[in-house]
Amino acid sequence: MLRVESFGERLRRLRVARGVSCAQLAHRVGVTEGAIRQMESGQTKMASFVIGLRLAKELGTGAWYLANGVPDDAEPPAAPDAIALRVRALEDRISLLVGERGRGS
């Protein structure tokens, strides 16, 4: 069974690959060294949005990749036909409702 890398593991791997200590990274993104250690150990499951953006920038990676392990340019999985059809039907219904409101109904 394939094991998926956690956010903390990915954060640590990227930090080590860049040759940056926990203290250096913490200083650069505006958090404590303990906060970085907690993220890497899994005590904090995910960084806040702004801290995540700062971490990604400092580590030279995309925020989406840092958060999810999926490259920013990866193709989204194709939706099964049944789901695509249901989404299209909902979009059509919403368009009709918006159109009726615009006519004062």
N, C-alpha and C positions, 0 to 999 in steps of 0.2 A: 504494500500500500504506500502510495506517495504521500510524504509528509509535507505540509505547507509551512513555509517559513512564517513565523509570527512577526508582527510589527517590531517588537523589541529585538528579535534576532536580526531582522533586516537593518534596523537602526545601528546596532552594534557592528555588523559586517561592513556597512558603508562607512561608518566612522573609522574603524580600524584600517580599512582600505585606503582612506584619505590620510592616514597617519596623524589623526587628531585625538587628543586625550578627552576624556569626559569633561574635565575642567575647562579645556579650551573651547569645546563645542558649547558648553553651558554658557560661558562668557559671551560667545559670539551671538547666541540666539536670545540671551536675556533671561535665562533660568538658572537655577542652582545646579551644582554638580550632582547633588542627590536626586534632583528631578530627572536628569539624564539617566542615572543609574536605575531609578525606579522604572522608567520607560523600557530600558534594555532588559531588565529582569522580569518584566511582565506585570509588575505591581500596578503600573499605569498602563491600561490597555491601548490608549491612543492619546496623542498630544492634542492640545486645542488647535483650532483651525490656524490661527496666526503663528503659533509656535511650529506647527507642522510645515507651514510654508517657509518659515525661516530655516528649519532643519533641512528641508529639501534643498534650499538654495545653498546652504553651507556645505552640504554633502554632494553637491553637483548632480542632483537627480531630480526627477519630476515629483511633485507632491502626490500625484495619484499612485505612482510606483511606490513611494515611501509608505503610503497608507495601506495599499492593497497588494503590492507585489506584482501589479500589472502595468506594463509600460504605457505611457500616455498615448502612444500611437497604435496600440493594439486594437484590432478589429473587435467590436462587440460580438458576442455570440448571436448567431441568427435566431430569430424567434420562430418557433414552430408555426406552421400555417394557421392553425386554429386560433392561436393567440393573436397573430397579426390580423386576422379577420375580425376578431372581437374588438381589438383596438381601433381598427378602421371604422367599425360600426359605431363605436362610442364617439369617435371624432365626428362622424356624420351627424349623430344626434345632437352633439354640442353645437355644431354649426347651425343646425336647424333652430335650436333654442335661442342662440345669439341672434339669428336672423329675425325671429319672431319678436324679440325684445326691441330690436331696432325699428320695427314697423308699428310698435305701440300695442301689441297684443298682450 
